[in-house]
Amino acid sequence: MTDLTLDEMEALLHIHEEFELNYDFDGTISTLTENPEYELPTLGWKIEGREAVVELYRRMLPGGLKHAMWAEKRVHAVGPNTLAREAFVMFNTPDGRRVTG
């Protein structure tokens, strides 16, 4: 695996987020390692493997989030191939409600 700088990881994460928020699973998965691991500590979840990640998106992002999306982020840790980042996300639902997560 190639070592990446923080700027390179942030750029890749931006591309990843664009894919996921437009509900493009193929694009999203293309930005991941062969065996991705997602940790969602606020939910108590650890998701491992491509099939599990696709299922996570299918359940959590039905239809995508294309409605006035905004996020505040905070980087917690950086390593040669690791970026641990927290994001507080806000968006409007199709029925006009503002929600956060």
N, C-alpha and C positions, 0 to 999 in steps of 0.2 A: 504494500500500500504506500502511496506517495505521501510524504509529509506535506501539510498545508499550513500556510500562515493564517492568522486570524482574519485578515482581509479576504483571503481566498475562500475560507470557510463561510464567512458572512455573505460573499457573493454567491456561492453555491446555495446557501440557505435561502437567499432571496429568490433564486430561480425555483427552488423546491417549493417555497411558499406560494409563488405565483401559480405553479401547477396545481398544488393542493386546493387552493382557494377557487380555482376554476374547474374543480372536480375532474381533473385530468390525471387519473391513476397511473396510466402508462408513463406520463411525464414525471410524475412524482416519484415513482419507483425507479426511474432512470437516474435519479440523483442520489440513490442510496447504495450502500455496500451490498455485497452478495447476501449477507445475513444481517439485516438491520435489527437493532434493538431500540425500542422506544420505552422510556420510563415516564409515567405520568403520576408523580408522587401524590398529588392532591386526590387522585382517584384510587391510589393503591395498586396501580397496574404496571406490569412490565410485559411488553409485547415483543416477541422474538420471531424473526423470519418474515419473508416477503408476503406469504399468504396471510399471516396474522395482521401485518400492517395494512394490506389492502382491505381486509375485513374491518379493521378499526376505522378507516376512512369511510367505508360504505355505511357504517353505523353512525358515525359522528358528524359527517358532513354531507347529508343527503341534499343533492341539488347544488352544492357549493355555497360559498359565502360571498356573494358579489355585491353586497349592499352596504355601502358606506363603511368599509372596513378600516379599522385603525388599531394599532397595537403599540404598546409601550414595552420595551424589552430591556433585559438586564443580563449581561454575561456573568456567569458564575465561575467558570473554569475553562481553560484552554490548554490543550496538549497538542502534540504533533498531528494527530488525526482525530481530535476530540474537541467538540464545542458543547459545553453545557450552558444552555440559555433558558431563561424564563421569559414568558411573554404574557402580558395581560391584554386580552383581545376584546375589542368592542365592535359590534356590527348591528345593522338594522335587519330584522327578519323581513321576509317578503310581505308580511302583513303590517309592517311599519313599526314594530316594537324595537327598542334599543336594548340589546342584551350584551352581557359581558361574560368572560370566562378565561 
